[in-house]
Amino acid sequence: MPTINAFKIKTVSCAILFIFVTFALVFAQTPAPLGTYTATTGSSMVKGKSAAVGEEGGFFKKKFKKPTEAGAGNTVTITLQSYSTKEEINQLKAVQGNPQQFMTMLSSFQHGTVTMEGKSFPINMASSSSRGGKFVITILSSKSFSSTGGKFMSGKGLSTGHIELLVDASGTGQGVLHASTQVALDPQGEVSAKGGGAMSKATELTSVSRQ
């Protein structure tokens, strides 16, 4: 009965393909888990367009042996309570041409906190997307990540604190931190860091994990 066997094989193959496609679609629509993430600031300054963060192998395009924005070995605690709504993203996109209005709008939202060196900073925008089977978590704060100790470098003009994490389903991974940078939202609401020109520099975040 080769015809029946071939039919069975084809049916099973289609079923497997359907399950795979369904899983991929569900994963793409499922955000990274909320909760508390911790990370450690690395010793390298990294260079690369922020948009490449989600690409496996392209997370850090180049590393520098220079003092980092956040110093090395500092613990960063990210308490992620919620994600930005589509309405919030649309409101931010509508005013991003006016830096003052953008910062005022950004600061009106609250989605958690970032803590480092005993100082707390608000999370005013948070989003999650999927890349290559992993999650990219993007975080903006209306407050530049600064330190009275002078380790953090402040950017010029109206700038935001910016963090991007690349994590798996368990919350383990790596990331980058801009102490202060200008950002832009594309039509889909994706964030790209503009600090330091077209190619942005940031402090690497290592040992990222979800508690």
N, C-alpha and C positions, 0 to 999 in steps of 0.2 A: 504493500500500500504506500508507495513513495509519494503519491500525490497528497494523501492525508498527512503523512509525516511532514512534508514540505509546508502544508497548510498550517500544521501545528507549530512548526518552527517559526513561520512568518507571524503567526498570531502572538506567540510568546515574545518575539522580538519587538513587535509593535507595542505590546503591553509594557515591556521594559523601557522602551523609548518614551512612552507616555508618562510613566512614573518618573523617569529622569527629568523630562521637561517640566512636569508639574512641580517637582522638588526644586528645580532651578528657579521657577517663577515665584514660588512661595518664599524661597531664600532671599530673592531680590527684593521682595516686598516687606520682608521682616527686618526691623531695625535691630541693631546691636542691643544686647540686654542693658537695661538701666542698672544703676548701682554705684558702688565706689571702686574706682580704678586707681592704682598707684603706679608710679614710674620713678625712675632715677635719671637725673640729668647726666648726660655723658660728657666726655672730655673733648669732643670734636664739634666744631662748627660744620654744618652741612650745607651744601649748595645744590639747588635744583628747583625747578618749578614746582610749586605746591600741588599743582594738578596731577603730578606724577606720583604722588604719595600712594595712591591706591594700586599702583602697578607693581606686582611682585618683581623684585630685583631692581626696581627703579626708585626705591624709597630714598636712598641717599646716592645722588649721582657723583658727588665729590666731597671729600672730607678735608678739613684744614687743621693744622696744628696751631690754632689761634685761641685766645681766651674766648670762651663761649658766652652767650648772652646771660645764661643762668648759672654759671659756675658748674663745676663737676661734683657729682656725688650727692646732690641735694634731692630729697624726696619730694615728689609732686603728688598730691592727693586730689583726685577729681571726683567730686560727688555729683553724679549725673542723675537728676530727679525726673527730667522729662525732656522731650524733644520739641523743637519749634514747630508750630503749626504752619500749614500752607498759607494761611491768612497772614501770619507774622512775616513769613518770607516775602510774600507779595508786597506788604507794607514797606519792608526794608528796600526791596528792589525799586519801589516807586520813588524813594527819596535819596537813593545813593548818589545822585548827581549833586546833592547839597550835603557836604560833610557834617555841618552842624545839625541839620535835621536828621541825618542818618544816625549820628551818635545819640541824639535825644531819643529817637525811636528805639534804637538798640537797647539803651539803658532802661527802657520801660518794661522789658521782658525779663523774666527770671526762670532759669532752668537748673540751678544748682550752684555749686561753688568750686573754686580751685584754691587749694591751700599749699603754700610753700614758705619755708623759713618762718613759720609762725604767722604769716599774713594771709588773709582771705580775700579772694577776688570773685566777683559774681560771674556766673555763666549766663550770658544774655542771649546767646543763640547756640543751638546744638542741633546737629543733623547726623543722620546715619545713612550710608549707602553701601552697596556691595561691589567688591572688585575681586575677581579671580578666586571666588570661594571664601573671601574674608570680608570683614567689615571695615569701613573707613568712618571713624567718628570725628566730626569737625566741631570745634568749640571756639566761640568768640566771646571775649569779655570787653565791656565798654571801658574797663580800666586796664591800662598797660601793666604788665607784670613787672613791678618795680621793687627795689629793695633799698632800705636806708643804708645798707652796707655798701652800696654802690656797685654791686656785681652786675646788675642789669643795665643794659644800655637802652635809653629811650629814643624812639624814632622822632622824626620831625612832624609837626602838624598833628591833626587829629588821627590817632592811631589806636588800634585795638590789640589786646592780648589774644594770641592765636595758638591753638593746639590742634594737631591732627594725629590720630592714633590709627594704626593698622593692626587689627586683632582678629583672632579666630573666634569660633563660637564660645570658647571657654573664657574669652577676654584676655588671652595672652598674646603679646606681640611687641611692637615697637612704635616709635612716634617722633614727632618734631615739635618744637616749641619756639614761637616768636615772642620775645618779651614785649615787643612793640612793632607793629607793622600796619600798613594800609592794606585794605582788602577790597575785593570787588565781587559782586554776585553776577553770574551769567544768567541767561534767560531761564535755565532750569533750576536756579537757586543754588548752584554749586559755588563754593567759596574758593577764591584763589588769592594767595598772599602776594602783595605788591612791594613789600619792603625791600630795599636794596636794589631797586630797578627790576627789570624783567626776570632776572634770576635772583631768587630770594635766598638769604642765608638764615639758618636757624640752629638752635641747639638740639642735638639728638636726644631722644628719650629712650632709655633702655629698660629692660626688665618690666615691661608693662604687664600688669595682671589685674584681674577683677577679684575683689575680696568677697 
